[in-house]
Amino acid sequence: KNVRKRFPSTKKQCNFYWRDILRQLNALKLTENRGATLRDRVEKLTPYLTEEDMETVTEALLTVEKLRYGAITPEIESIETIANAHEILEQQLKTRCKRFKYFITRRVLLIIF
């Protein structure tokens, strides 16, 4: 909800979530292979997510692709899906990272950058 207040357009909201999802994937060590597409990296989440969560993340990725490559402005429902995917990935970070690393990665570094 803070994202909606901070960024009035769905396009800006999508871009905000997109940048932070990339940071999340990086913290989960899913962006290291330069030859891999984003879809390849997201597929690496399959062992850690439920089928429903994986569908949400994949649908969010599709929305981002539509905006970035098709200049299709997302609907509010699509932004809600991206927000849900963002939360799913945040929970993965909390589960898979040690507390100190999570704190540094998600709190301290976000303030600096």
HUURTA-V30962 format. One record per backbone hydrogen bond with DSSP energy under -0.5 kcal/mol. CO is the residue of the C=O (numbers start at 1). NH is the residue of the N-H. If there is no record, write none. Layout:
# HUURTA-V30962
co=CO nh=NH
co=CO nh=NH
This chain:
# HUURTA-V30962
co=1 nh=5
co=2 nh=6
co=3 nh=7
co=6 nh=8
co=9 nh=13
co=10 nh=14
co=11 nh=15
co=12 nh=16
co=13 nh=17
co=14 nh=18
co=15 nh=19
co=16 nh=20
co=17 nh=21
co=18 nh=22
co=19 nh=23
co=20 nh=24
co=21 nh=25
co=22 nh=26
co=23 nh=27
co=24 nh=28
co=25 nh=30
co=26 nh=29
co=32 nh=34
co=33 nh=36
co=37 nh=41
co=38 nh=42
co=39 nh=43
co=40 nh=44
co=41 nh=44
co=42 nh=45
co=43 nh=46
co=45 nh=48
co=45 nh=49
co=46 nh=49
co=50 nh=54
co=51 nh=55
co=52 nh=56
co=53 nh=57
co=54 nh=58
co=55 nh=59
co=56 nh=60
co=57 nh=61
co=58 nh=62
co=59 nh=63
co=60 nh=64
co=61 nh=65
co=62 nh=66
co=63 nh=67
co=64 nh=68
co=65 nh=69
co=65 nh=70
co=66 nh=70
co=66 nh=72
co=67 nh=71
co=71 nh=73
co=75 nh=78
co=75 nh=79
co=76 nh=80
co=77 nh=81
co=78 nh=82
co=79 nh=83
co=80 nh=84
co=81 nh=85
co=82 nh=86
co=83 nh=87
co=84 nh=88
co=85 nh=89
co=86 nh=90
co=87 nh=91
co=88 nh=92
co=89 nh=93
co=90 nh=94
co=91 nh=95
co=92 nh=96
co=93 nh=97
co=98 nh=102
co=99 nh=103
co=100 nh=104
co=101 nh=105
co=102 nh=106
co=103 nh=107
co=103 nh=108
co=104 nh=109
co=107 nh=111
co=108 nh=112
co=109 nh=113
